[in-house]
Amino acid sequence: MTKEQFKQITKSNVLLPAAFFERTEHIYQTFGAFLDSGANFFIAPTYLYSKEAEKLEAFRQTENAAKEHAFVCSAVAPPKERTVFSGGTLSVDGFCKIIKNEAAFLYENAPGAVMFLFGFQTLAEAKYAVYAVKEVCDLPVCVLLDFQNNLHLADGFNIASSVITLQSLGISALGVMAEDCDLALDILLEMKEFASVPLFVFPGAGGFITPTEYAQYAQDFVNNKCVMFGAGKGADARFTAQIAKELWQLEPFMPDFPTVNAVCGKNQICFFDFENRTIGKNTKLIEIDLEKVSKLSEVDFVIEKLIQAGLPPVCFLSKEIDILERAVFAYPGRAAVKSDEYGEITAKEYGALILSGQEGDF
């Protein structure tokens, strides 16, 4: 599936994805039940297995269950080893290598219609995963974030920063994993204010919620730019069947996703929502002059210090394209560059904001 095909599908349809959140020996049978319940996007659970043969078998069973009546999608999940962004020791380069190798293996041996990045808890890891996947495949990329109850990711980034950063990288859809439908809806309501890409949800079904009660959230999700409603942790095919019944009663879904405006000045950065209301005004930018930096290892040292400082909004300055690209790539926070030839090339490639205007513009 191409990115344009995915875009066209989500313009007039609400999709019912099905996924696994724990290993099972009954992939074929379980997906078969989802298919009978109305699911039309199967996410092959290759991410639950470590051996290549097991991954291929999981994908094969998913394909067989789909029977040409559902799309089969690939998925890459975060590695078990914790990264430097979540208190571990796995480096950025090591993390990207793991994600890239996994995505390349799936793309070559078990290619799906869409590539899902499944269950990322930090913005930094989600951002680097998008970079890595885009190096080895040209499938539509859908990112599923796992937010905490405080509406932030584990590395402290809020919903607005997460949405704006990831959609600037050219992803095709952005989703939320949450412990229940209420939390998923709270997150979705804020995501839609900044999203210029389709949104999707995988809310959990913990507690005593019934399939009917669970499915009653469908209309609220759809009314807030949700194009995929998948049964999350604790839910099964009975929940998908009820969601399908709810969706059949809704009017045809025709979303319109305008672009979020992001405007930078010399010392300030402003975001505007779709109604041109100012969001995030007076957020100070710190200029990081890298003109005298000549080694990538020196860039990494600077990034490490910025991470320790709490990931402030920064503008990187350098006329060396390799240095500038490394800084924007390695910095997990909100990064801007100057509106010169080097900056515009880097911004296009890595989703940085472009600095324009003079001090006092805002």
N, C-alpha and C positions, 0 to 999 in steps of 0.2 A: 504494500500500500504506500502511495506517495503522500507527502504532507498535504498536497492540494486535495487528494481524495479523502483523507481524514477530515480536512476542513469542511468539505462538502457534505460528508456523512453527518457530522455533528451540527450542521446548520439546520437540519430538519428532522433530526431523530434524537431521542433520549436513549442512550445505550444501557444495556444491562450486563455489566462485566461480572465474571465469576472468578474467584481466586482462592488459594489455600493459604492458611496462616500457620499450619503445622503439618508435619509429614503424615502421609496415609498410604496404605497399600492398595487403596481402592480409587485411584485417580479416574480410571475410565468410568466406573460406575457412578462416582460422585458427580463428575462433569455431565454424565448422561442425565442425571436427575436435574441438574441445573438447566440443561438444554430443554428438557420437557417442561420446565417451569418458566421458560421465556428468555433465558440468558442468551446473549448473542456475541459476547466478547469473552473468550477464555484466556486467562493468563496462565501459561504453562508454569507449574511450580518447580522449575529447574533450580531456583534459588534456595530450595530447601535441601539440596543434595550437594555433596562435595566431589564425588567421582564423576568423570565425564560420561561413563557408560550409564550411570544412574540419571544424569541430566537428560541424555538422549532418550532414554526409556520413558521418562516423565513427559517429554515433549511428544513422543510417539503416541502415548496413551491419550494425551490431550487432543492431538490431531484426529485420532480414531473416534473419540467421543464427539468431536465437533461435526463429523459427517457432512462437511461442506455446508452446514446450516449455521455455523458460527465462525467468527474470526478467531484465529489462534494467535496469541501475542507472546512475545519473549519478555523476560523480566530479569533485571539485575538488582540485587539487594546489597546493602552495605556489608563489608566483610566483618567477621566476628571480632577481629582484632581492633581495638579502639585506637582512633587516630589522635594526633596531638591536639585536635580541636575538642575532643571529648575526654581529655585526661589520660590518654594512652601514649604510646610511643611510635605508632605507625606514621611515617612522614607523608607529606603531600605527594611526593613522587611515588612512594611505595603504594599509597592508596590509589592513585591514578593508574598505576601499572596493573593492579588487581582488577579494577573495574574495566579497564581497556581489554585485558586478556579475556575476561569473562564475556564481554560484549562481542568481541571478535569471534570467539568460539561459537557463541550462539548464532551470530549472523552468518557464519560459514557453514555450520552443521545443523542448526535448528532455527532457521529464519522465520520469524513471525511477521504479522502484518504491522505491528506497532511494537516499539521498545519501551517498556515501563521501567522506571527507576523506582524501586519499591520500598517504601518505609524508611525514608531518611529523616534522622532526628536533628541534624544540624544543617544550617544553610551552607556552611563551608563545604561539607561533604556532598551535598546535593549539587552545588555549583561545580565542583571538580568532577563529579560523576558525569554531568552534562558535557563538559569539555572532553572527557575521555571517550564517551560513547560516540560523540560526533566525529572523532578522529577515525573511527573504524566502521561506521555504518551511516546510511542516509535515510533510515526509517523515521517516521514521526516519533518524537520522544515525549512521553507523558511522565511527569514527576509526581510521586505521592509522598507528601510530607507527614510526619508523625508529630503533631503538636502536643504540648503539655496542657494541663488544665488551666494554666495561667495565660493561655493564648500566645505563648512564645515557644520557640524551638529551644532545644537543650543548650545551645550556645548563646541564648539570650536575645536572638533576633525576633522582632515582632512580625505580625502578618504582613504589614505594608512593605517593609524592607524585603521580606522573603519573596513576595509576589513580584515586585518591581525588578528585583535582581534577576530572578530566574526567567521571567518572560523576555527580558532583554537579551537572553542567550539564544532565543529562537526555538524554544520548546513549543510543542503543539497543544499541550493541555497541562493543567496543574491541579493536583488533587490533595485532599486532606484525609488522613486516617485519625479517627478519634474514638474514645472509649464508648461514646453513645451518640444518639442522634441530636440531642440538645446541644452538646458541645460542638458537633460537626456543623450544625446550623449557625451557631454563634460565630464560628470561624469563617464560614462561607459568607455570612452577611458582611463581614469586613473585607474579605478577599475580593468580593465583587466590585467594591469601590475602586480598586486599583487594577483589576484584571483586564487585559486586552486579549487574553486567550481563554478558551473554554475551561470550565472548572468541573471537577468530579469529586465524589465522596465515597468513602468506605467506612461508615460508622459501625462501631461495635454494637452487639446486641446483648450486653450483659444484663444482670439483674433478672427481673421478671417480665420484661417486655415481650409481648406476643407478636407473631408475624403481622397481624392486622394493625396493631398499634405502631409497629416499626414502619410499615408501608405508608402510614398516614402522613409521614414527613415528606413523601415524594413531591407533592405539589409545592411545598415551601422550598425544597431544593431546586426544583425546575424553575420556579419563579425568580430564583436568584442565580441564574446563569449556569446551572448545573446540567451538564450534558451526559453524565454517567453516574448512575447510582448503583453501587455494588454492595453486596452483603458482606459486612466486615466480620471481625472476630466474634464467635459465638452464634453466628447466623448460618443457616443452611438453605437448601433449595426451597423450603416452605416460605422463607422470607422473600426470596426472589419471586416466587409465584404471586405473592400478595403485592409486591412492588409493581409487577407487570400489570396486574388488575387495576391498580391505581393509575398507572400511566396511560392505559387505554382510554381512560375517561377524560384525559386532559386534551386541551386544544393543541393543534400542531405547534411545535416549538420552533420559533424562528429568532434565535439570539442575534444581537448586534453588539459587536465588541469594538468600541472606539479605542483610540490610543490614549494612554495616560501621558499627560504632559510632565516633563521633568526639565526644569530650567535652573541653570547654575550661574551664579555671579562669582566675582573674585573671592569673596569671603563668605558667601551664603549659598544655600541650595533650597529650592522650593519645589514642592510637588502640588499638582492640582488634580482634583478628581474630575469626573465626567461633567459635573455641573459647574466647573471652573472655580470651585471653592479651594482656597489655599490650605494645603496640608504640609506640615513640617517646616514652616517658615522660621528663619533665623537659626537654622542649624549650621554651625560654623564648620567651614572646611579648613583642614590643616594642609598647607603646601609642603610636600616632601620633595626636596631638590635632590635629584639623583644624577646631576650633570657630571659629577666627579667620580661616580661609581662606574667601575669597568668590569667587575666580575659578578656573575650571577650569584655566587655565594655571599657576596656583600649585600645584594638585594634581599636574599633570604634572611640575613641578619637583621636588616631594617624591618622586614615584615614581622619577624619574631618579636621585636620590641613593640611594634604597633599592636600586635595581638595581646601582649602583656598590658598595654595601655587601655584595653577595652574596645578595640576596633572602632576608632573614631572615623567620621567621614574625612576622606583625604583626597588631595589632588596630587598626582605624581607628575614630576617635571623631568624630562630627559629627551635629548635628541638622538639617543641610541635606541633604535627600534627594539633590539633584543632585550635591553634593560627595561624599557617601558613595558613591553609585553609580559616579561617575567613578573614585574611588580603588580600589574593588574591581574594577571592570572593567579598569582600566589596570595593576593590579599583577599581574605574571605568577606570583608566588609564592603561598604559602599565606596567605590572608587570613582574618581573623575580624572580627566586628562584635559590638556589645553587643546583648543580648536585649531591646531596646526596640522600639517600633513601627517606627521607621525602619530599625533593623538587621534585623528580621525580614522586612520588605518587600524589602530589598536582598539578603538571603541567599537568599530564594526565587527572585529574579530572576536572580542571578548566581552562585549556588552557593557563597557564603561560609559559613564555619563560624560558629555562633552562640555567643557567649561567655556562660557561665552559671556560677554558683557563686562562691565567694570564695577568696582566697588561702589555701593550706593544704589545700584539698580533696583534693589528691593526695599 
